[in-house]
Amino acid sequence: MKLSNIRIEVMQTLEKSMDELLTKYLKPIEENWQPSDLLPDSTDPNFMEEVKEIQELAREMDYDLFTVLVGDTITEEALPTYESWLMSVQGIDQEQANGWSKWIRGWTAEENRHGDLLNRYLYLSGRVNMRQMEVSTQFLISDGFDIGTGYDPYKNFVYTSFQELATNVSHRRVGTYSRKAGNKKLAKICNTIAGDEARHATAYMEFVRRIFEIDPSEMMLAFEDMMRKKIVMPAMFLRESGQSIGGLWEDFSDAAQRTMVYTTHDYINILKSLIDDWNIDKFRDLNDSAENARDYLMALPQRLERISQRISVPERDHNFKWLNS
């Protein structure tokens, strides 16, 4: 049987339990938080006073930290790219209301609130050149991305597991540093979004765990392949007006490293957590290629730690067009 056909068969097997997983990992819409719950009510007489407070606190935020917040917002706003990509994965049929298409739509609906919430906060903050941010967002959606998964569900679920954990770290750290700076409202916004990301990560990690139970050798090879390629961020093609595709990514990544919002060590720690969660060291009866893949994965964190010791983060030498100050 062709490898792709086996993948589809495994996806069809998992699809039988999707109703359970949907209930477990997605919240009822009527009970879920909405962006308006976390922002000033424009119909409230005190609206302008609350906006004034947001703006005063935003002006006091560290430049790099606020830059990362804007970049995270743009990444969240590029949701159409992520949904269309996942809908094309083998075994997910968007023409039928099966469990997988329900998951992708439900996941998208929850994720959509993140960009809406952050965008409105930044608009109210008075510190952001919204047009420049919107240009970067449109570019990111228009340019798309290449995450190295193809339409392979195994590789895509490795990617989404890793990426959801990474966004959880990034939002949570911005929240932590915002709270330390006295910006409790922004801290609550970021931590609320981080909670969603953690829950979604757990879902994708469970998808992988269930695939390991059915097709361990091929799942191991898919995990190895993704880590050899390295997990690239969705904003890898990030740019400002006047730049070529991906022209801003390095500056943005350096800002995230300088503020300790998302670092090389976080990448390594996420890899370790996936190796532990999926019990990579405990699999038996793998084929020879998968055994070699497992050996590579088990040795990879230590190898990356040695490499990370040689990495230095440059001082800021770029003024982002997104920020007014």
Steps between C-alpha positions, in 0.01 A plus 500: 500500500626851418627707792237769431223241509622374837496857631140544383398168657653606834325838479169324433556280805570801723203686352268253673595650837494866395168576671666413830806710418294797385318503833824457690707771331258762366276710721130569430475832316234639732730439798825616341667835563471766231731797430243747632519330842859616542486852355327826601131518410452786253145554630625553856527865618848417635622371162735791427655482846574131452652568157716774651631252756578246226695764308697618803605145588580416136739795475697361794547156346846390387554566127606144411222348709235711328655412163461132580138561599432661161676216316302241697182684404591494131575128528157440655333712231643274226250231603349457149832349386504246781139391456528458123820299543354262760185450295722362220670237718446137398203350681326833568204539268355851512216406266346278764415586859727228637683514832823637356341788313296579812824513700674733256202736487454493878871556559498788250198658668677498837830623357327780310422678828872539574576731209177692554579562866864599451422719198241700694733538797780631278259742329397638839860516624581801282857377462464307174504617140199288410539544127856368506389206713212430263737510202719236668191289575380514140847412375520202737166362382582569136849347521378184674753267659699183445516299820649186344209267573342460159151357544618220727278490813774345712744783425231766529400379846864503614520857374175615662593333830831684505361829371211517746745442784724776362216752476396408852851586620510827306161631614554385858839672521365828361228469764754440777719795402196723454385423852847579635477836321165569669286435192250258651245532219749399232626221725147362529451523123821313424448235767145436380626441146785283632242281672334428166835422341587252775166321461538482122857371536373221725248403232755478221737310728223249565441459126868408464487270802210308346678471166802358683273226638391399149799573277805551725782463246357745247406747774855482636642567153267798456611645835865456404447660160340810650778544756772456238336777298452708818164638603464835327268764636181601312638854475816388319404717199431808715579836334429871519403729215791537257660169600532173314334184630638393838700823532387570856515153650855519636444837667175378654658175618790693657250719688328188637838364613608829660183521706517126583146459365598212274856372488711216365473338843120508474526316167714233665268472802197455276679222313582332832138525613377332180758222531382440857128531427514258209727257691745488212751298700252222582387380156573143402466308172590796281651433159869573451445847351271597785752372758762725344251787502433444870874502575534830313208657690626388841845651435370822339428715810855464631639575155287814472607611848866486393420706191298754701804582711663653193203723413515868583209741465586839345398832648203673338593679180161511328212738565175323420253695290222350713580716805454874532750507784 
